[in-house]
Structure formats: structure tokens, C-alpha cells
Amino acid sequence: MHAELMAGGVIVANDGDGSAVDHGGRLTFSVVITCLVAASGGLIFGYDVGISGGVSTMEPFLRRFFPGVVRRMAEARPGNEYCVYDSQALTAFTSSLYVAGLVASLVASRVTRAMGRQAVMVMGGALFFAGGAVTGFAVNITMLIVGRMLLGFGVGFTNQVSVTVTPLPSSSTML
């Protein structure tokens, strides 16, 4: 028996004649829920990337939180819009989620070992919810960045904890 890497990164074990080996696994409710939870980590991260990218170019949002960017937009000559969005505060707003997600994913395994997987998933969801509430009610840039950091911690914990590692057979069984 050996393993083949198929297009799309799927590994299929077979006997060399092209037929897949049945290991007796079943698609149960628990497997479906596990897959949905694992996918939700990437879903909330991707949702945020789409939303923050769109919002950070909306003029009403920029007028309220980043007036310097709006001023540079008004002063920019046609064809010279490259540095209009050059703002440290706007960069901090955008990157704070990603930096917090990185930090959370680095410590998530230790926290999971101490608290348990389910508790960390609930904590990640609560952090994401709190971050959404803080950014939704933000009245200044500090609240926006703190909210984005809470969102990042939530994403980092849920992404790290929701990953399911499936052990692969050793190389001696794959020959």
C-alpha cells in the first residue's frame, strides 16, 4: 500500500492498483460538527478580511476616524492616489487583528492544554463577540484598535484550537 497526493492536496491511500482503501470510517454527526467548527475559524477570519478591506476605503468611515486620509484624498492629483492611504493609524487599525491573531495562535496550545479545548473555543468566540461589540460602538480610533485586537485574539484562539490533526500512517506502512 502507498499514498498518492492528488490535485488539491488530498492524500489517498491505495494498494497500487488505483483503488482506495476503506478504513471503516463513517460520516457521523460528530464528524460533521467537528468539520463545521474547524471551518468556522477560517470563515470568521475571511469575513473580517473582506469587511475591513471594504470599510477602510469608505469615505464616511475615513471621515470619522481618519480625517487625515480624507484630506490627502481631496488634495491628491488625478493619477497620484498611491500614498493617499499612508496613515500609521489606518495601518494599526488594519494590522492589529492580524498581530493579535498571531500572538493568540502562538499561545493557544498552552492555554488549551491548561483549560481544555471546549473552554478555549468558547473563550475565542466570546473574545470575537466582544471585539465585534467594541468596534461596533467605537467612537474613536483607540476603541477601534482595541476591538480589532479582541477580534484577533478570538480568531487566533479558534483557528489554532479548531484545527484537527489526523495522524498519517508511518512510512513503513505506506510501502
ChimeraX attribute file (.defattr): number of C-alpha atoms within 10 A of each C-alpha:
attribute: neighborCount
match mode: 1-to-1
recipient: residues
	/A:1	13
	/A:2	14
	/A:3	18
	/A:4	15
	/A:5	10
	/A:6	9
	/A:7	7
	/A:8	6
	/A:9	8
	/A:10	9
	/A:11	12
	/A:12	14
	/A:13	20
	/A:14	16
	/A:15	13
	/A:16	12
	/A:17	7
	/A:18	10
	/A:19	10
	/A:20	14
	/A:21	11
	/A:22	8
	/A:23	7
	/A:24	5
	/A:25	6
	/A:26	7
	/A:27	7
	/A:28	9
	/A:29	9
	/A:30	9
	/A:31	11
	/A:32	11
	/A:33	11
	/A:34	15
	/A:35	14
	/A:36	13
	/A:37	19
	/A:38	18
	/A:39	15
	/A:40	16
	/A:41	23
	/A:42	17
	/A:43	15
	/A:44	16
	/A:45	20
	/A:46	11
	/A:47	10
	/A:48	17
	/A:49	14
	/A:50	10
	/A:51	10
	/A:52	13
	/A:53	11
	/A:54	10
	/A:55	12
	/A:56	18
	/A:57	13
	/A:58	11
	/A:59	15
	/A:60	13
	/A:61	13
	/A:62	18
	/A:63	13
	/A:64	12
	/A:65	20
	/A:66	19
	/A:67	14
	/A:68	17
	/A:69	21
	/A:70	21
	/A:71	13
	/A:72	15
	/A:73	17
	/A:74	10
	/A:75	12
	/A:76	14
	/A:77	9
	/A:78	7
	/A:79	6
	/A:80	10
	/A:81	12
	/A:82	8
	/A:83	11
	/A:84	16
	/A:85	18
	/A:86	12
	/A:87	13
	/A:88	9
	/A:89	16
	/A:90	19
	/A:91	12
	/A:92	16
	/A:93	22
	/A:94	19
	/A:95	16
	/A:96	22
	/A:97	27
	/A:98	20
	/A:99	17
	/A:100	21
	/A:101	25
	/A:102	18
	/A:103	15
	/A:104	22
	/A:105	22
	/A:106	14
	/A:107	13
	/A:108	22
	/A:109	17
	/A:110	11
	/A:111	17
	/A:112	17
	/A:113	10
	/A:114	11
	/A:115	11
	/A:116	13
	/A:117	18
	/A:118	12
	/A:119	13
	/A:120	23
	/A:121	22
	/A:122	14
	/A:123	16
	/A:124	26
	/A:125	19
	/A:126	16
	/A:127	22
	/A:128	25
	/A:129	15
	/A:130	17
	/A:131	25
	/A:132	17
	/A:133	14
	/A:134	19
	/A:135	21
	/A:136	12
	/A:137	12
	/A:138	16
	/A:139	12
	/A:140	12
	/A:141	17
	/A:142	15
	/A:143	17
	/A:144	23
	/A:145	23
	/A:146	18
	/A:147	27
	/A:148	30
	/A:149	25
	/A:150	27
	/A:151	31
	/A:152	29
	/A:153	30
	/A:154	31
	/A:155	31
	/A:156	29
	/A:157	32
	/A:158	32
	/A:159	25
	/A:160	22
	/A:161	23
	/A:162	22
	/A:163	15
	/A:164	11
	/A:165	6
	/A:166	6
	/A:167	6
	/A:168	11
	/A:169	11
	/A:170	8
	/A:171	9
	/A:172	8
	/A:173	10
	/A:174	14
	/A:175	10
